[in-house]
């Protein structure tokens, strides 16, 4: 489990014009919500959030939110649940934070990290990653930072499935256990197309006549 502290500001106003003004000032609008808490609109410094998430757990880092506003400060534990982007500029424009109860199960998606170089790749095969993250259910304190998948022993045609992995006690996988994570494909052989023989075109009567006249002319000149 990785945990960081993040200071944010409570907003008293919402709406597109307010959000636009916040972004113009270099901050990002956000929302904090929980099953037992009314939604709280927030203003977040994106650089502070980036620093808070710079742990091995990345976006699964537990965040201790210090929410300042109305002359008061409250503290909540949360996960970053969603990031909305401006697709033209590839910049974040909104964050969603979900409250976490430390003694209640939570569902998260944990990234897969491929470890090693497959023997089949040395032999010319192609490594294909089919699954890049695994959804699990566990207590917040048991969230895996990453799921390592060692592919070094895989030959051409071999695969690794979720059932081949081991997980810590208390971590339940929410996938079919036979789901393939990675496989080694056979090398793609480029098909060599046979070269068609050149087509022999019979001369036309006119061409035969021209050839005969040319031959007779050459014989006369000799």
Secondary structure, 3 states (H helix, E strand, C coil): CCEEEEEEEECCCCCHHHHHHHHHCCEEEEEEEECCEEEEEEEEEHHHHHHHCCCCCHHHCEEEEEEEECCEEEEEEEEEEEEEEECCCCEEEEEEEEECCCCCEEEEEEEEEEECCCHHHHCCCEEEECCCEEEEEEEHHHCCCCEEEECCCCCCCCEEEHHHCCCCCCCEECCCCCCEEEEEECCCCCCCCCCCCCCCCCCCHHHHHHHHHHHHHHHHHC
